[in-house]
Amino acid sequence: MKRMDALRQFVFDAPDEESWLELVLLLDDWPQGPELDIALEYAQHHTARWPEDLIDMPEEWLHSLHNPRQPVHPGLAMARYLFLEHTQLHPINGAIKRLAQTQRACCLQKLYITEAQHTDPKDLAALLRAPHLSGLKTLQIKGAPRRGTRAVLEAFADAPFKLDHLEWSDAGLDASALRLLLGAPCLSKLKLLDLSYNNLKATGAQRLLELAPASLESLWVTHNHITGPGAGALAQFFEERSPNAWGYIHNNPLGDEVTARLVASGMFSAMELLELNNTGAGALTLQALSEATFEDDLEVCLELPGNTLPLRPLAPALRHLSPHLVSLNLSGTGIGDVGAQHVASSKPTHLRVLNMSHCGLTSAGVRELCKYRYYRVNGLELRDNPIDDAGARTLATAVAFPNLEWLDISDTNLSPDGVQRLKSAQQRLWKDMNWLST
């Protein structure tokens, strides 16, 4: 009874890391038998109110899943989330197989599986069908079994859980896979679907529009080669579910018209990270950004790398976004010296990080950039531009960036004298700077 008294004390104390560690030690020392099963059931019930990130499974408990020569640790009965990764010492497929067989994981709500290419599709399918995983709400799989995904896709049809959140990335999933996956009853209440780094293409995006459950609010489809009619279907998905839908769509060649439609749909109105890199954004997208609305006090990080941006609509877009912008990435957009002038004239009061790498920026552009004082900017990236010593002189004397903590001006045309000028400025002007790359 002394152990039960100690257990009661731990679970009724205010939940903290010390209480959890004490509980772990107590369960590690508990003899196998019916009393341990009672103790675990009691601990499960009373730690259900504890913060999820506090109940961190000790490594030796997790290792028991990988080692077939030892019993699964009884403490896994308390696990609400598990992170399974593949290592040479602990191959992931053994853990997948044992997790499918053990009844201990009955409280599991979140399961993360990395490097699924090291799993056997039959074992992964058996795990998805395991009755004791009925409480699972979040499933994240990275990769796919080398011997194919069909058996795994078919297993979703028989899965006992109802997921809120599914991520299956870097698995080569295509349109035909979506037909199997999205028809599964376990996804009928899905709220977030992340299919990044797959091979959906245009047909897959159209399939998403047709088959996605009505409950779906967030869709992540970055790096999926979505073009043409598929891009239009993607825009239609977010337009039809506005204003509640949001997601990530970058690194797909969607085209300027579709990217503008996505901005205008309101999908980014509550998002801190507005990623439009490599989407084909242009004049229409900039026009949509100049009219976009955001939640009050929202701090926005705008990413536009890899798009060729026209200069005329850039200025009004930056002025409109200025009250929200804390990070601006214009690398690889070709905006050059005139673009730098537009950045300065937008008076980005709240900006903290500015990236104008590989933009065709010259020393004249640096001079234009330095006509505004960026009090909050602590990070400036100007690498891979034809900036010479005149640009270094401007940066070192203009006091435009009084609070810089890091500056990257590498791969430019600076001479040793220009580099030395910046190093002197680091000691004189930028005393908090901890990284200077020349």
Number of C-alpha atoms within 10 A of each C-alpha: 7 7 15 15 9 13 20 16 13 22 21 11 9 11 16 13 13 12 17 18 16 14 20 17 10 15 20 14 10 13 9 11 8 9 14 17 14 12 17 19 13 15 20 18 13 14 18 14 10 14 10 13 10 15 20 16 18 12 8 9 17 19 16 18 25 23 15 13 8 10 11 23 16 20 22 25 20 22 21 22 23 17 12 23 17 19 10 6 7 15 16 23 22 17 24 23 21 19 23 21 15 17 17 18 23 19 21 21 20 19 17 15 19 18 18 24 20 18 24 23 23 18 20 22 23 21 21 26 20 19 17 21 24 19 18 23 19 20 18 18 20 20 22 24 20 13 13 15 22 15 17 23 20 17 21 21 18 17 23 18 22 19 24 19 20 18 18 21 23 20 22 18 23 19 18 12 17 19 17 16 22 21 16 17 18 20 25 17 15 23 18 22 22 20 26 25 21 21 21 26 22 22 19 25 26 21 21 20 17 13 13 21 17 11 15 20 20 19 23 19 25 21 22 26 21 29 20 15 16 22 26 21 23 27 25 18 21 25 19 12 18 15 15 15 22 23 20 20 27 24 22 21 22 26 21 18 18 25 28 22 20 24 25 22 23 21 25 23 21 18 18 18 14 21 21 22 23 22 25 25 25 22 19 19 27 25 17 20 20 18 15 17 16 18 12 10 8 15 19 24 21 20 20 24 27 19 23 18 22 17 17 13 18 22 21 19 20 22 18 17 20 19 19 21 22 22 22 23 19 25 24 22 23 22 23 21 20 17 26 24 21 21 23 19 17 19 17 26 17 18 23 20 20 22 21 25 25 23 24 20 26 21 21 19 18 22 21 20 24 22 17 20 17 24 17 17 23 20 20 20 19 25 22 20 20 17 23 17 19 16 21 24 19 19 20 21 13 14 18 19 21 17 19 25 18 20 22 18 22 18 16 19 20 19 13 10 12 19 21 14 17 24 17 13 18 21 11 10 18 21 13 14 16 11 13 17 13 20
